[in-house]
């Protein structure tokens, strides 16, 4: 009977300790009786093998303690056996019951539980925008203006800042476009590049850092720049937006030349954009006047420039914008280009779309704290309340 009473007290102490320890993690994570813990992802599950040692630890801290106590042989203990017993005698196994429960929680913390909140969806205001960037050979021409007036720090040429006023049209466009991307908060942005053909650089995304890095690596050599396929570029951009769920879809077309390549005419592409409710805002770089173009270096290693003239077609760009309900701009220097990009946003209304997000929450501390507290409680009980003698 005494053995059964001891077992009952031990089991009850373990259940009470486990219930008290599990109450805090359940209240901090999980409102439906803690069932959310069943969906937790355990990042280091191999630590769970240590649970095999928990029964051995229970034996060592209770029954095993009795066998390790020093003993003194005397003639008879009948007088002691008949003496009164205090409550602390029956509770002597309580400290030993706390340590295995503490070990379970600490092992659980080592397994690193993580909550993956996949259903976290935020409703954001924004628009879907495709940045369509010209990479034809004429983009190597110098665009007038002071690089210091551009947003950010121009550092695009071999890791060295370019000479004052010597930024190419492409370098200027990259600086302005990256600043444009950095200023966005809830707009989904994509990019299309074109020369003789058009290619998708990125579909619409909220990953602004990745898109900015892709734009920063653009060079005139990545595609065939012997032509300017404005129609193909516009049609490719519209194709990326046709399945968009945004109420406002926009293409920002940056080019410095006339359409002279491709299989789709610009006017047909503009009609296609209008049919899919895509507004096209065109920005023309340069005005068709003679400009400096770098042609190698001189004997002293300094850039050598020649004067060239590249044809433009502002009437075509205005017609595209008018057909789709957008606007047309002309930028003759970097400052005007930045102003044009910002002016586009001033004309756009906002629309709502849902953006899925995956968030991760570390939960190990919710198990570690109860485990450490149980160990501390065991030490206090053994030291002050339930001491054994001898």
C-alpha positions as CSV (number, residue, x, y, z in Angstrom):
1,X,0.0,0.0,0.0
2,X,2.9,2.3,0.8
3,X,4.4,1.6,-2.6
4,X,1.1,2.4,-4.4
5,X,0.7,5.7,-2.4
6,X,4.3,6.7,-3.4
7,X,3.6,5.9,-7.0
8,X,0.3,7.9,-6.9
9,X,2.0,11.0,-5.4
10,X,4.9,10.8,-7.9
11,X,2.5,10.5,-10.9
12,X,0.3,13.3,-9.5
13,X,3.3,15.6,-9.1
14,X,4.5,14.9,-12.6
15,X,1.0,15.7,-14.1
16,X,0.7,18.9,-12.1
17,X,4.2,20.0,-13.1
18,X,3.6,19.2,-16.8
19,X,0.2,21.0,-16.8
20,X,1.7,24.1,-15.2
21,X,4.6,24.1,-17.5
22,X,2.6,23.6,-20.7
23,X,0.0,26.3,-19.8
24,X,2.3,29.2,-20.7
25,X,3.4,28.0,-24.2
26,X,-0.2,27.1,-25.0
27,X,-1.4,30.6,-23.9
28,X,1.4,32.4,-25.8
29,X,1.0,30.4,-29.1
30,X,-2.3,28.9,-29.9
31,X,-5.8,30.0,-28.9
32,X,-7.7,26.8,-29.5
33,X,-6.4,24.8,-26.5
34,X,-2.9,24.8,-27.9
35,X,-3.7,22.6,-30.9
36,X,-1.7,24.9,-33.2
37,X,1.4,23.3,-31.8
38,X,0.6,20.2,-33.9
39,X,1.4,22.3,-37.0
40,X,4.7,23.5,-35.7
41,X,7.8,22.8,-37.8
42,X,10.7,21.3,-35.8
43,X,14.0,22.4,-37.3
44,X,16.3,20.1,-35.3
45,X,14.2,16.9,-34.7
46,X,17.2,14.7,-34.0
47,X,17.5,16.2,-30.5
48,X,14.2,14.3,-29.7
49,X,16.3,11.1,-29.4
50,X,17.3,12.4,-26.0
51,X,13.8,11.7,-24.8
52,X,14.8,8.0,-24.5
53,X,16.8,9.0,-21.4
54,X,13.9,10.6,-19.6
55,X,12.6,7.4,-17.9
56,X,16.1,6.7,-16.7
57,X,16.3,10.2,-15.4
58,X,13.0,9.7,-13.5
59,X,14.3,6.5,-11.9
60,X,17.6,8.2,-11.0
61,X,16.0,11.1,-9.3
62,X,13.4,9.1,-7.2
63,X,13.9,5.4,-6.5
64,X,17.6,5.6,-7.5
65,X,18.1,8.3,-4.9
66,X,17.2,5.9,-2.1
67,X,19.7,3.3,-3.2
68,X,22.5,6.0,-3.3
69,X,21.9,7.3,0.3
70,X,24.5,6.4,2.9
71,X,23.3,3.8,5.5
72,X,24.1,3.0,9.1
73,X,23.5,-0.4,10.6
74,X,22.0,-0.5,14.0
75,X,20.6,-3.2,16.2
76,X,16.9,-2.3,15.9
77,X,14.8,0.4,14.2
78,X,11.5,-0.6,15.7
79,X,11.3,2.6,17.8
80,X,11.9,4.7,14.7
81,X,9.4,2.8,12.6
82,X,6.7,3.4,15.1
83,X,7.5,7.2,15.3
84,X,5.3,9.8,13.6
85,X,5.9,10.6,9.9
86,X,5.7,14.2,8.5
87,X,4.1,15.3,5.2
88,X,7.6,15.8,3.8
89,X,8.3,12.1,3.9
90,X,5.4,11.5,1.4
91,X,6.5,14.4,-0.8
92,X,10.2,13.4,-1.0
93,X,9.8,12.3,-4.6
94,X,8.3,15.6,-5.8
95,X,11.7,17.2,-6.6
96,X,12.7,14.1,-8.6
97,X,9.5,14.4,-10.6
98,X,10.3,17.9,-11.7
99,X,13.6,17.1,-13.3
100,X,12.3,14.7,-16.0
101,X,9.5,17.2,-17.0
102,X,12.1,20.0,-17.2
103,X,14.2,17.7,-19.4
104,X,11.3,17.2,-21.8
105,X,10.8,20.9,-22.2
106,X,14.5,21.7,-22.6
107,X,14.8,18.9,-25.2
108,X,11.8,20.3,-27.0
109,X,13.5,23.7,-27.1
110,X,16.7,22.1,-28.6
111,X,14.5,20.7,-31.4
112,X,13.8,24.4,-32.3
113,X,10.1,24.7,-33.0
114,X,9.2,27.2,-35.6
115,X,5.7,28.4,-36.6
116,X,5.2,28.9,-40.3
117,X,2.3,31.4,-40.7
118,X,1.5,30.7,-44.4
119,X,-2.0,32.1,-44.2
120,X,-0.7,35.6,-43.3
121,X,-2.1,37.7,-46.1
122,X,-2.0,41.5,-46.2
123,X,-4.2,43.7,-48.2
124,X,-2.0,46.4,-49.8
125,X,-2.7,49.3,-52.0
126,X,-0.7,49.5,-55.3
127,X,-0.5,49.0,-59.0
128,X,1.2,46.6,-61.3
129,X,4.0,48.2,-63.3
130,X,6.3,46.9,-66.0
131,X,9.4,48.9,-66.6
132,X,10.4,48.5,-70.3
133,X,14.0,49.5,-70.9
134,X,15.7,50.2,-74.2
135,X,19.1,48.4,-74.6
136,X,19.7,49.3,-78.2
137,X,23.1,50.6,-79.3
138,X,22.1,54.2,-79.1
139,X,21.8,54.0,-75.3
140,X,25.6,54.2,-75.2
141,X,25.3,57.9,-76.0
142,X,26.0,60.5,-73.3
143,X,23.1,62.0,-71.6
144,X,23.7,65.6,-70.5
145,X,23.4,66.7,-66.9
146,X,25.4,66.6,-63.7
147,X,25.6,63.1,-62.2
148,X,25.5,64.6,-58.7
149,X,22.0,65.8,-59.4
150,X,20.8,62.2,-59.8
151,X,19.3,60.2,-56.9
152,X,21.8,57.9,-55.2
153,X,25.5,57.7,-55.9
154,X,26.4,57.0,-59.6
155,X,28.9,54.1,-59.4
156,X,28.3,52.0,-62.4
157,X,31.5,52.1,-64.5
158,X,34.2,49.6,-63.4
159,X,33.5,50.5,-59.7
160,X,34.6,54.1,-60.3
161,X,32.3,57.2,-60.5
162,X,32.1,58.4,-64.1
163,X,33.4,61.9,-65.0
164,X,31.0,64.8,-64.5
165,X,28.4,65.0,-67.3
166,X,29.7,61.8,-68.9
167,X,27.0,59.3,-67.9
168,X,25.5,57.3,-70.8
169,X,21.8,57.1,-71.3
170,X,21.8,53.5,-70.1
171,X,23.8,54.4,-66.9
172,X,21.5,57.3,-66.2
173,X,18.4,55.2,-66.8
174,X,19.7,52.5,-64.4
175,X,20.3,55.0,-61.6
176,X,16.8,56.6,-62.0
177,X,15.0,53.2,-62.4
178,X,16.7,51.8,-59.2
179,X,15.7,54.9,-57.3
180,X,12.2,54.5,-58.7
181,X,12.1,50.9,-57.4
182,X,13.5,51.9,-54.0
183,X,10.7,54.4,-53.5
184,X,7.9,51.8,-54.1
185,X,6.2,50.2,-51.1
186,X,3.2,48.2,-52.3
187,X,3.4,48.3,-56.1
188,X,4.3,45.1,-58.0
189,X,7.1,45.8,-60.4
190,X,8.4,43.9,-63.3
191,X,10.9,44.6,-66.1
192,X,11.3,44.0,-69.8
193,X,14.4,44.8,-71.8
194,X,14.6,45.2,-75.6
195,X,16.9,45.8,-78.5
196,X,16.3,44.0,-81.7
197,X,14.1,41.6,-79.7
198,X,12.3,41.8,-76.4
199,X,13.0,39.7,-73.3
200,X,11.5,39.5,-69.8
201,X,13.9,40.5,-67.1
202,X,11.5,39.9,-64.2
203,X,7.7,39.3,-63.9
204,X,5.8,41.6,-61.5
205,X,7.1,41.1,-58.0
206,X,7.3,42.6,-54.6
207,X,11.0,41.6,-54.3
208,X,12.4,45.1,-54.9
209,X,15.9,44.1,-53.9
210,X,16.2,41.4,-56.5
211,X,14.7,43.5,-59.2
212,X,17.1,46.4,-58.4
213,X,20.0,44.0,-58.5
214,X,18.9,42.7,-62.0
215,X,18.6,46.3,-63.3
216,X,22.1,47.2,-61.9
217,X,23.7,44.4,-63.9
218,X,22.2,45.5,-67.3
219,X,24.7,46.2,-70.1
220,X,24.3,46.8,-73.8
221,X,26.0,43.5,-74.5
222,X,23.4,41.2,-72.9
223,X,21.1,41.3,-76.0
224,X,21.4,42.2,-79.7
225,X,21.3,46.0,-79.7
226,X,21.4,46.5,-83.4
227,X,17.7,47.5,-83.6
228,X,14.9,49.0,-81.5
229,X,11.8,46.8,-81.4
230,X,9.4,49.0,-79.6
231,X,6.3,47.0,-80.8
232,X,7.8,43.7,-79.6
233,X,8.7,45.3,-76.2
234,X,5.3,46.7,-75.7
235,X,3.5,43.5,-76.6
236,X,5.8,41.5,-74.3
237,X,5.0,43.9,-71.4
238,X,1.3,43.7,-72.0
239,X,1.5,39.9,-72.1
240,X,3.0,39.9,-68.6
241,X,0.1,42.1,-67.3
242,X,-2.9,40.5,-69.1
243,X,-3.5,38.1,-66.2
244,X,-2.9,40.7,-63.5
245,X,-5.7,41.1,-60.9
246,X,-4.8,44.8,-60.3
247,X,-7.4,47.3,-61.5
248,X,-4.6,49.6,-62.7
249,X,-1.9,48.1,-65.0
250,X,0.9,50.3,-66.3
251,X,3.9,50.1,-68.7
252,X,6.6,52.7,-68.4
253,X,8.5,52.7,-71.7
254,X,12.0,54.2,-71.7
255,X,13.5,54.5,-75.2
256,X,15.8,56.9,-77.1
257,X,15.0,55.9,-80.7
258,X,12.5,55.1,-83.4
259,X,11.0,51.6,-83.9
260,X,13.0,49.9,-86.6
261,X,12.9,46.2,-85.7
262,X,10.6,43.4,-84.5
263,X,7.6,41.5,-85.8
264,X,4.9,43.5,-84.0
265,X,4.1,47.1,-85.0
266,X,4.0,49.7,-82.2
267,X,0.5,50.8,-83.1
268,X,-0.9,47.2,-82.9
269,X,0.9,46.7,-79.6
270,X,-0.7,50.0,-78.3
271,X,-4.1,48.7,-79.4
272,X,-3.4,45.4,-77.6
273,X,-2.5,47.4,-74.4
274,X,-5.7,49.4,-74.7
275,X,-7.8,46.2,-75.1
276,X,-6.3,44.8,-71.8
277,X,-6.7,48.1,-69.9
278,X,-2.9,48.7,-69.8
279,X,-1.8,52.3,-69.6
280,X,1.5,53.1,-71.4
281,X,3.6,56.0,-70.2
282,X,6.5,56.8,-72.7
283,X,9.7,58.6,-71.8
284,X,11.9,59.6,-74.6
285,X,15.6,60.0,-73.8
286,X,17.2,62.8,-75.9
287,X,15.6,65.0,-78.6
288,X,17.3,63.7,-81.7
289,X,20.2,66.3,-81.7
290,X,23.8,65.3,-82.0
291,X,25.3,63.7,-78.9
292,X,28.6,62.5,-77.7
293,X,29.3,58.7,-78.0
294,X,32.4,57.1,-76.6
295,X,34.6,55.4,-79.2
296,X,37.4,53.8,-77.2
297,X,40.2,55.7,-75.4
298,X,43.1,57.9,-76.5
299,X,46.8,57.4,-76.0
300,X,46.5,58.6,-72.3
301,X,43.7,56.2,-71.5
302,X,41.1,58.9,-71.5
303,X,37.7,58.3,-73.1
304,X,37.4,59.5,-76.7
305,X,34.1,60.8,-77.9
306,X,32.6,61.4,-81.3
307,X,29.4,63.2,-82.3
308,X,26.5,61.1,-83.6
309,X,22.9,61.7,-84.3
310,X,20.2,59.0,-83.5
311,X,16.7,59.3,-84.9
312,X,13.7,59.7,-82.6
313,X,10.0,59.5,-83.2
314,X,8.2,61.5,-80.5
315,X,5.0,61.4,-82.6
316,X,4.9,57.6,-82.3
317,X,5.5,57.7,-78.5
318,X,2.7,60.3,-78.1
319,X,0.4,58.2,-80.2
320,X,1.0,55.1,-78.0
321,X,0.4,57.0,-74.8
322,X,-2.8,58.6,-76.1
323,X,-4.2,55.3,-77.4
324,X,-3.7,53.7,-74.0
325,X,-4.7,56.6,-71.8
326,X,-1.2,57.3,-70.6
327,X,1.2,60.3,-71.0
328,X,4.3,61.0,-72.9
329,X,7.5,62.7,-71.6
330,X,10.8,63.9,-73.1
331,X,14.0,63.9,-70.9
332,X,17.1,65.5,-72.2
333,X,19.1,65.0,-69.0
334,X,19.2,62.9,-65.9
335,X,17.2,65.3,-63.8
336,X,14.4,65.5,-66.3
337,X,14.3,61.7,-66.5
338,X,13.9,61.4,-62.7
339,X,11.2,64.0,-62.8
340,X,9.4,62.2,-65.5
341,X,9.4,58.9,-63.6
342,X,7.9,60.6,-60.5
343,X,5.4,62.4,-62.6
344,X,4.0,59.1,-63.8
345,X,3.1,58.0,-60.3
346,X,1.4,61.2,-59.6
347,X,-1.2,60.3,-62.3
348,X,-1.9,56.8,-61.2
349,X,-4.8,55.8,-58.9
350,X,-4.3,53.0,-56.4
351,X,-5.9,49.6,-56.4
352,X,-6.0,46.8,-53.9
353,X,-4.5,43.4,-54.2
354,X,-3.6,40.7,-51.8
355,X,0.0,39.8,-51.4
356,X,0.8,36.4,-49.8
357,X,3.5,36.5,-47.1
358,X,5.2,33.7,-45.3
359,X,6.4,34.6,-41.8
360,X,8.3,32.5,-39.4
361,X,8.2,32.7,-35.6
362,X,10.7,31.0,-33.3
363,X,9.0,29.2,-30.4
364,X,12.0,27.6,-28.6
365,X,11.9,30.1,-25.8
366,X,8.3,29.1,-25.0
367,X,9.6,25.6,-24.0
368,X,13.0,26.7,-22.6
369,X,11.6,29.0,-20.0
370,X,9.3,26.5,-18.3
371,X,12.1,23.9,-18.4
372,X,14.6,26.2,-16.6
373,X,11.9,27.3,-14.1
374,X,11.2,23.6,-13.2
375,X,14.9,23.0,-12.6
376,X,15.1,26.1,-10.4
377,X,12.1,24.9,-8.4
378,X,13.7,21.5,-7.9
379,X,16.8,23.0,-6.5
380,X,14.8,25.2,-4.1
381,X,12.7,22.3,-2.9
382,X,15.8,20.1,-2.3
383,X,17.7,22.8,-0.5
384,X,15.0,24.3,1.8
385,X,11.8,22.2,2.0
386,X,12.3,18.6,1.1
387,X,15.8,17.8,2.3
388,X,16.8,14.3,2.9
389,X,18.6,13.0,6.0
390,X,21.2,11.7,6.3
